Amino acid sequence: MIKYVLFVSLLAMAACGGQKNVDFVPKPKGYPRIDLPGHAYQTLEPTHPYQFEYSTYARILPDTFARAEPHWIFVNYPKFNASIQLTYKPVLNDPNRLKGMLEDSYKLAGKHKIKAYSIQEKVTRLPSGIWANVIELRGEVPSQMQFITTDTTTNFLRGALYFNTATDNDSLAPVIDYIKKDMLHMLQTLKWRK
């Protein structure tokens, strides 16, 4: 029995000490490969009170949530498992109604404060003369970009980017930046239908 233990021990030492001066370097952490297509756009069908150009790599889907209203849609990116949720409401020339919609939008954006390490808000005038408030959120937040735009009397539109994945935002950063550009293009081409 002692000979057997000694033999196994010598065999194990011989197997471990075969190469000297070999440097072992751990492999870097891997990230999923994401191939991004070039930006190309198409015009939204004229079935909504708003019009804009959206990515040719996206498709328009109706919002199927139980409380969804007419003209609520998803600009869905099937390749990236992401969607821009658009919620439209008529203002009906009611300042109190508009105030309530703005408060609700800011509450929804504010819910991300827990996980966001940065929230940047920028008010910008669009080529159509419409003003938009663009909110960019950084950190492990469920929505990395949102916007609110209204003509204050007739139309109100809110957009929010969401990913249907558990992948960390730092791994999704190229896709987030890609879709943010598409969202800004949507805003730049936004027009209200009469």
N, C-alpha and C positions, 0 to 999 in steps of 0.2 A: 504494500500500500504506500509506503514511504517512497519507494522507487517511482511509483506512478505519479504521485504528487510532485516529486522533484522533476520528473520528465515533463509534465504539463507546465510547470513553472518555467523551466528552461525554454520550452517551446514558445510560451507566451512572451518571454523577454526577447527572444530572437525575432519574433514577429513584430514587436514594437520598436525595436532599436535598429532596424535595417538601414535607414537613411539618416545621415547626420546632416546638419546645416540646411535643412529644408524649412523655408519660411511659409507658414500657413497664414493666408490672408482671408478674413471673412468676406463673403460676397456682399455687395451692397444690396439694400432693400429694393425689391422690384416693384414696379408700378405697371398697371395695365397699359398696353399700347393703345393709343387713341389716334386714329387717322381722321383728320378734319377735312371736309371738302371745302372748295372755294365758296365764297358767298354769292348766291344768285337768288333773285326774288321774283315773286309773282303777285298779282293784285287779288285781294280778297273779293269773293263773289258779292254782287250787290244785293244781299239779302238782309243786311244789318244796317242800323242807323249810323254806322261808321265805316270808313274804308281805309285801308293801309296796304302796304306791300309786306309780304312775309316770305320766309325762306322756301325755296323750292324743295328742300329736304324735309320740310314739315308738312303736316296735314292738319286740316281743320276738323275738330270733333266737337259735338255738342257737349255742354256741361251736363252731366247726368246726376249731380247731387240732388237730394230730395228738395232742397230749397232753391234750386237754380231757377233763374228767371229767363224770360226770352232774351236772346242776344248774348247770353253767357256762353263762351266757347273756350276750347283749349286749342292752342297752337302746339301740336304734339310733334316731338322729335323722336320717332320710334327707335332710331339707331342709337340714341343717347339715353333713352329711358327718361326723358325730360319733357316738361310741358310748361307753356306760358298760359296761366289761367287768366282770362279776360272777363271781368264782370262789368256789365253796362247797366246803368240806371238812368231813366229820364229824370231831369231836375224839376220839371213842371213849373218853372218860374217861381219856385218856392225857396226863399233863402234858408228857412229852417230845415227843410228837407236836405238841401245841399250841405248845411252845417253838420247834420247828422251823418251823412255819407262820408264827409271828410273826417269826422271824429272816428267813425268805424274803421276807416282805412288806416288812420294813424295808430289806433289800438292794435290792429292786426300786425302792423310793422313793429310796434312796440313790444309785442310778445316775444320777439327775437332778442331782446336786450339781455336776457339771461345767458345766452350762448355767444352772442356777438361780441367781438373785441373792438369792432369799429362800425359805426353807422354814419355814412356820409349822405347828406341830403343836398340836392342841387335843384334850383328852380331854373328852368330854361324856356326860352321862347322858341316855338317851333316855326318852320317856314310858313305854315298856314296861319300864323298869328295866334295860335292856341298856346297857352302856358301849360307846362308840365312840371311836376315835381318828381324827380328821379331819386330813389333811395337805394344806395348800395350797402349791403351788409357783408361783413367779413367775419369769419369764424365758422364753427360747425353749426350753422343755421340751416333750417329747412328751405328758406327762400333767400337767395343771394342778391336778388335785385327786384325792386318793385317800382311801379310808377303810378301816379295819379294825374289825371288831366280832366279838365272841364271847361265849358264855355260859360259857366255860372248860371245860365238860364234854362238851357234845354238838355244838355248832354253831360254825362259823367262816366268816365271809364277808368277802371283800375286794372293793372296788370301785375302779375307776380310769377316769378320763375320758381319751379319746383322740380326736383329729381325724385324719381321713384326707385331709389337705390340706397343701400346702406354704406356705400363707398364714401370715404372721408373727402371733404371738400378740397383739401390740398391735392389729392389725386385727380379730382375732377376739374382742377383749375383751368386747363386748356379749353375744356368744353364750356365751362361757365363763362369764360371770356368770349368764346365764339358766339354763344347764345346772347350774351349781353350786347354784342355788336348788332345782332339781328333785332333785339328789342329796341335799341336806339334807332335803327333804320325804320322799324314800325312807327315809332313816334315821329320821326322826321317826315314820313309820308302820310301821317294820319290826317284825315279830313272827315268832317261830319257830313252826313247826307241830309239833304233837305226834304 
